[in-house]
Each structure stands twice: as structure tokens, then as C-alpha cells.
């Protein structure tokens, strides 16, 4: 059976046909869990007919013994194996062999919460490839979702809760939280609870009041504060990021990206005589943020921006060589840009 998208798997589940083996693989842990839940609900096995194993701690012998055990007062039993990406090579080899001679009294569900395309252990790669070609295995690709897919996911999840969001609000939720669906769901739940049952529309004010302080949010906020040249807020966000364990090199990269974006915009205006619409398109600035960006652009001059890149380069060298305290180097960089 070919690799299925999650949408195709949902259609397959609705047919109520049960496969002897399932492999849910990919970096998006929410989709892996969602596929597992739907499969468990389809089979509806009780606790006497369900066993869960963790691949790093369990042998293939134990897993297969559970698979070969006949169900108790039921037609089928479930055997779930979590963390297949951590399975030992010898155990992966034994499970691969099982795929050539499966039984229909058990459903083996393999959860591989990682990018299976990057698998380096030969025997685990063989297990994955065997699942792909086996007629007895349903393989579902639970990859990270594209921005357009996450936008539709946001609208759908809000609709389930009786709420509506505009295109721009959905896009801003993505900008502030990234595309990790668990993070997104957490924000959706908070906003839905905040507006209550008496109001359907999620507004920009709701978003501003409820938005959490994740690393993705703070990286976005740091870039925004540099654009505004708000030193106090930029330093506050820097401290938040460091307290969350963000790497100084990653923070410096975000600072560099913000400065280069502003410098490119200045160059397009001063040297290429491009219009605001052309610049926004070239730099992929969404209409929702364009007005604020071009207003803030007036607060910067080209010479200072060019000098800022030199300061960033020095800070990068200092952090990587350990010749300067990373926190001090970041603070000095932000101070120079925003002062």
C-alpha cells in the first residue's frame, strides 16, 4: 500500500476496514497521536486486549508474543509500540520478518515520531520500507504541515469550538507560534475559552491578550522590537529567550535576519526606487504587517544598519570562540541597533 497522507487515512478509517499493521511516522507528533486515537476508536478494544510497549525498552520477542496472543472475548487485540525510531536494529529486523506473515487476530500499531526519511539505522530503514510495500500495512506520513495546511487546520479547529477567525488572524497565529500543531492547539483552546460561548469571532485584541510567551513568539517579538528600535522591550524579550534555554547563536541569527530585512528594504527604496508594494512582495511581507514595517523603516538609516551588521559579525565570532560572554555580546548588539 502506498504512503498515505493524513487526509487519505481519515477517509480510509471511515470505511471501518482494519489493517493488521499500521505505521504512523513523521515529525508532527500531534498527527501521530491523532492517527493512533482514530485507530483505537475504530477497533474499540478493551484494556484486556490492549498492550503498549516502548521500543527502546522492549524486545521484539515481547512485542511479538503480545501480537500472537489470542484476544480475550473479542475478535481482535491491539499492540502499540511507541518510539520505533529508537528501536534496536535486531528488534527492527524481527518485526520486519513479521510483516511477511501477519495474523488477523491482532493489530500492531507502530509509532515513529521522527522524520523517517532521515533514518540511518539499516534495519529500521528496512522495517520502514517493508511497511511501505506491504499490503498488510497502512503507512501514514505524519510530516510537519505546510503553512497553508496549518491555516486550514486553525480555521477547522476554531469551527469545532464554535468560533471563526479571519485569514489574517490565522496567519498571525502561525507567525507567533510556528507550525507545530500542539502549540497551535494550545493557543486555540486559550482563545476559545477567553471569548466564551457568547461570542464567535476571534479578534486581533483577543490574540494580543491571550498570546503566550513561547520561543517562537519571543523570536518574532524580538525582531519586531528591533524594527521599532524599542531597546527596553528588546532586552526584556532577550532575557525571556535566554531563560527558555534558546541558544545565543539562534538569537543572534534572528537579530541578523531582522537587520538584513530592514537594510534590504532601505536599499530597494534608495538605490532601486522600488515601490512599497514591490518591496513587500520581494521581502514576503504580509499585508497585515506591511504598514507597520514601512512606518518603522523610517526610524533606521542605512549607515547605522551597515555598521550593525559588522557588530553582529563581531558578536558571532565572540560567541562561537568564547572570547566574550554570550549574553553581554547580545546585549551590546541590541543596544547598538536600538539606541
Secondary structure, 3 states (H helix, E strand, C coil): CCCECHHHHHHHHHCCCCCCEEEEECCCHHHHHHHHHHHHHHHCCCHHHEEEEECCCCCHHHHHHHHHCCCCCCCCEEEEEECHHHCCHHHHHHHHHHCCCCCCCEEEEEEECCCHHHCCCHHHHHHHHHHHHCCCEEEEECCCCCHHHHHHHHHHHHHHCCCECCHHHHHHHHHHHCCCHHHHHHHHHHHHHHHCCCCCECCHHHHHHHCCCCHHHHHHHHHHHHHHCCHHHHHHHHHHHHHCCCCHHHHHHHHHHHHHHHHHHHHHHHCCCCCHHHHHHHCCCCHHHHHHHHHHHCCCCHHHHHHHHHHHHHHHHHHHHCCCCHHHHHHHHHHHHHC
